[in-house]
Amino acid sequence: MLRGKHKRYEKLYLYSLNQQHPALHEISDEDFIGCWEEDGLAILFFHRPKRALVQNLARKLGLNLEDEAEVSYDEWGEGRKVKVLQIGPITLRPVWQAGEGLRFDPGVVFGSGNHPTTRLCLSWIYRLWKESGPFKKAVDLGCGAGLLSLLLTALGAEVLAADFNPLCVALTQKNLVINNLAQKARVIREDVRKLPPFEADLVVANLFKGLLLDLFGLPSFWTAKHYLLSGFSPSMEEELKKALWSGAKIRGREEKDGWVIWYLENKKGHP
Ligand SMILES: C[S@@+](CC[C@H](N)C(=O)[O-])C[C@H]1O[C@@H](n2cnc3c(N)ncnc32)[C@H](O)[C@@H]1O
């Protein structure tokens, strides 16, 4: 995430290491953006080239530098630029854009608002809020950069946000802090399949088909009343529909650029 003198992202320098290590999150270099952990690997992100620093650190920690790359920030976001988002009366703007509204550091993780699923979730959160809210408690499963949690807390909910990627947890926390909304949210590093039953009115889960199927099979998942689910394409809908719990009914659906969002109401499971 952005720190110190860095006010935006231009070039990204990525270094992939063969193993994770806690010390990789504590690198004190002014150009360090963060450490992404996935599938046992650690990927370090910097604003400037840092091969010597990474090689030294890897040697000290007994790790191997396996790959490196230089990409522009726009390439990293698959060519989708980070922009100002308008959700009803609420504006969300990247920290480098002056103006009113919620501000966010988009970071290098998923969820900077440039993906159709994030935008679908944001607009449905607001829509549902007006039609069926307000909601006291909400859960953001796989919080990414934390934009959904930002909107939910700004609308007045107490939020539990979870992600297994430590960089997402740190960025979501930062984005809540810079908007003075941190006191309304708890951000935890956890596999969403391991969370206790939700005490929430609304669960938002922008994930992927396999993980949604896993969650559908857990009784602890079906303890809220309203659900917004995204992260899948139209061709996956039949399989997902078959796996839904019988108490959950699809009450809304929208498609954007090949991605789908469902709004579900859960009748039977809600306490
Ligand atoms: C598609 S992104 C959504 C990010 C954000 N909620 C949004 O809508 O823009 C999915 C997020 O889920 C996280 N994730 C994937 N599998 C997970 C798991 N099993 N447990 C926790 N988080 C997970 C990823 O790290 C990623 O940040």
The ligand as an SDF file (V2000), in Angstrom:
LIG
                    3D

 27 29  0  0  0  0  0  0  0  0999 V2000
  -12.8260  -11.3700   -6.0310 C   0  0  0  0  0  0  0  0  0  0  0  0
  -11.9400  -10.7170   -4.6670 S   0  0  0  0  0  0  0  0  0  0  0  0
  -13.1610   -9.6270   -3.9670 C   0  0  0  0  0  0  0  0  0  0  0  0
  -12.5870   -8.4230   -3.2480 C   0  0  0  0  0  0  0  0  0  0  0  0
  -13.6140   -7.4060   -2.7660 C   0  0  0  0  0  0  0  0  0  0  0  0
  -14.5530   -7.9790   -1.8360 N   0  0  0  0  0  0  0  0  0  0  0  0
  -14.3760   -6.8200   -3.9410 C   0  0  0  0  0  0  0  0  0  0  0  0
  -15.5580   -7.1390   -4.1100 O   0  0  0  0  0  0  0  0  0  0  0  0
  -13.7920   -6.0640   -4.6970 O   0  0  0  0  0  0  0  0  0  0  0  0
  -11.9440  -12.1240   -3.6000 C   0  0  0  0  0  0  0  0  0  0  0  0
  -11.1230  -11.9370   -2.3390 C   0  0  0  0  0  0  0  0  0  0  0  0
  -11.2990  -13.1270   -1.5780 O   0  0  0  0  0  0  0  0  0  0  0  0
  -10.0700  -13.5070   -0.9920 C   0  0  0  0  0  0  0  0  0  0  0  0
  -10.1670  -14.9610   -0.7850 N   0  0  0  0  0  0  0  0  0  0  0  0
  -10.1370  -15.9510   -1.7170 C   0  0  0  0  0  0  0  0  0  0  0  0
  -10.2980  -17.1420   -1.1370 N   0  0  0  0  0  0  0  0  0  0  0  0
  -10.4300  -16.9210    0.2020 C   0  0  0  0  0  0  0  0  0  0  0  0
  -10.6330  -17.7530    1.3230 C   0  0  0  0  0  0  0  0  0  0  0  0
  -10.7490  -19.0860    1.2040 N   0  0  0  0  0  0  0  0  0  0  0  0
  -10.7210  -17.1940    2.5350 N   0  0  0  0  0  0  0  0  0  0  0  0
  -10.5970  -15.8450    2.6850 C   0  0  0  0  0  0  0  0  0  0  0  0
  -10.4130  -15.0030    1.6570 N   0  0  0  0  0  0  0  0  0  0  0  0
  -10.3340  -15.5280    0.4260 C   0  0  0  0  0  0  0  0  0  0  0  0
   -9.0060  -13.0500   -1.9730 C   0  0  0  0  0  0  0  0  0  0  0  0
   -7.7850  -12.8270   -1.2910 O   0  0  0  0  0  0  0  0  0  0  0  0
   -9.6220  -11.7730   -2.5330 C   0  0  0  0  0  0  0  0  0  0  0  0
   -9.1930  -10.6390   -1.8060 O   0  0  0  0  0  0  0  0  0  0  0  0
  1  2  1  0
  2  3  1  0
  2 10  1  0
  3  4  1  0
  4  5  1  0
  5  6  1  0
  5  7  1  0
  7  8  2  0
  7  9  1  0
 10 11  1  0
 11 12  1  0
 11 26  1  0
 12 13  1  0
 13 14  1  0
 13 24  1  0
 14 15  1  0
 14 23  1  0
 15 16  2  0
 16 17  1  0
 17 18  1  0
 17 23  2  0
 18 19  1  0
 18 20  2  0
 20 21  1  0
 21 22  2  0
 22 23  1  0
 24 25  1  0
 24 26  1  0
 26 27  1  0
M  CHG  2   2   1   9  -1
M  END
$$$$
